Amino acid sequence: MSYLYLAIAIISEVIGTSALKASNEFTRLVPSLITVIAFASAFYFLSLTLRTIPVGIAYAIWSGVGIVLISLIALVLFGQKLDAPAMIGMVMIVAGVIVINLFSESAAH
């Protein structure tokens, strides 16, 4: 269940971040409300995750997956493009998350 909770936390955070961009600095009501609700949900589900997954591992996964998802959403919804160094950096982050999950004894399996 911990990885399911972490997935929900990541998706909630991605929704919150996307809505934050759409909120136009909290001047638009609906995106602002979505932002607050999504971030509250993200932190709640992250707290459930931390029952069994160490905080450093959970945060590494949260960050890595979140960066990739937000970058894809930013490209699709907001037309924001990444240059080669940014893409290489994201690949390295994802590789780090994979290494942690496959080889670290700290990760909950």
C-alpha positions in Angstrom: 0.0 0.0 0.0 2.9 2.4 0.7 3.8 2.7 -3.0 0.1 3.2 -3.9 0.0 6.0 -1.3 3.2 7.5 -2.7 1.8 7.4 -6.3 -1.4 9.2 -5.1 0.8 11.8 -3.3 2.9 12.3 -6.5 -0.2 12.6 -8.7 -1.8 15.0 -6.2 1.4 17.1 -6.1 1.6 17.2 -9.9 -2.1 18.3 -10.1 -1.4 21.0 -7.4 1.6 22.3 -9.2 -0.2 22.4 -12.6 -3.1 24.2 -11.0 -0.7 26.6 -9.2 0.6 27.7 -12.6 -3.0 28.1 -13.8 -4.0 30.0 -10.7 -2.1 33.1 -12.0 -0.6 33.9 -8.6 -3.8 32.8 -6.8 -5.9 35.4 -8.6 -8.2 32.7 -10.2 -10.5 31.0 -7.7 -11.0 27.5 -9.2 -7.3 26.8 -9.9 -6.4 28.2 -6.5 -8.8 25.9 -4.7 -7.5 22.9 -6.7 -4.0 23.9 -5.7 -4.8 23.9 -2.0 -6.8 20.7 -2.1 -4.3 18.9 -4.2 -1.3 19.9 -2.0 -3.2 18.9 1.2 -4.0 15.5 -0.4 -0.3 15.1 -1.5 1.0 15.7 2.0 -1.6 13.5 3.6 -0.7 10.6 1.3 3.0 11.3 1.7 2.5 11.0 5.5 0.9 7.6 5.0 3.8 6.6 2.8 6.3 7.5 5.5 4.9 4.8 7.8 6.9 2.2 6.0 9.2 3.9 3.4 12.1 6.0 4.8 11.7 9.7 4.3 14.8 10.1 2.1 13.7 7.3 -0.2 10.1 8.5 -0.4 11.3 12.0 -1.2 13.7 10.9 -3.8 11.0 9.0 -5.6 8.5 11.9 -5.1 11.0 14.3 -6.6 12.2 12.2 -9.5 8.8 11.2 -10.7 7.3 14.6 -10.0 10.0 16.4 -12.0 9.4 14.2 -15.0 5.6 14.4 -14.8 5.5 18.2 -14.3 7.9 18.7 -17.2 5.7 16.6 -19.5 2.6 18.5 -18.4 4.4 21.9 -18.8 5.3 20.9 -22.3 1.7 19.7 -23.2 -0.4 22.3 -21.4 1.9 25.3 -21.3 4.2 24.8 -24.3 7.3 24.9 -22.1 10.2 23.2 -23.8 13.4 21.7 -22.2 16.8 22.0 -23.6 19.3 19.1 -23.8 21.0 19.7 -20.5 17.7 19.8 -18.7 16.6 16.5 -20.3 20.0 14.9 -19.5 19.6 16.0 -15.9 16.1 14.6 -15.6 17.3 11.3 -17.0 20.0 11.2 -14.4 17.5 11.9 -11.7 15.3 9.1 -12.9 18.3 6.8 -13.1 19.1 7.7 -9.5 15.6 6.8 -8.4 15.8 3.4 -10.2 19.2 2.7 -8.6 17.8 3.5 -5.1 14.8 1.2 -5.7 16.7 -1.7 -7.2 19.9 -1.7 -5.2 19.5 0.2 -1.9 18.8 -1.7 1.3 17.2 1.5 2.6 14.3 1.3 0.2 11.2 -0.6 1.4 10.7 -3.6 -1.0 
